[in-house]
Amino acid sequence: MNILATYHPADKDYGLMKIDEPSTPYHRMVGDDDEGAVSDSESNEAITADDLAQQLAAAEGKDPKILMREEEESSEEEDEELTPEEEAKKNEFEMKRKMHYNEGMNIKLARQLIATELQEDEEEKEEEDYRDEEMKDETEDINIDPPQGGKSTF
């Protein structure tokens, strides 16, 4: 009983954790701007169908906010004036990146190379087999029989 009490105490739960605190609630942010955005829990007013239709009509033709932010960032990068050395380095990097991430094309090329090598090996093997057959046919035609007749001239 002493061993059981030592190695298997009653309050030991063997790796199972008990968390007594409640989980943190998640409140999605709603609003047009980041400054004026409020969470779902703060604005409990229901949106009517007419309001929703007006908002959708107003937003028609506009890009989502996330795409607008990406365009702003990319335009800032393009506006930078690069020296010819930096531009050449950038172009070289982009070319190497395209080559590196073009793995699908590399796999296709590798398969084509393997297929052509296998085909060449098969053709060489067929040629060797054909030559071997010709050599056998030529050796079968040559008869080395001793002379018939009785006297040998040795």
Residue pairs with C-beta under 8 A, 6 or more apart in sequence:
25 41
27 39
27 40
27 41
27 42
28 39
28 40
29 37
29 38
29 39
30 37
30 38
30 39
30 40
30 43
31 37
31 38
63 71
82 90
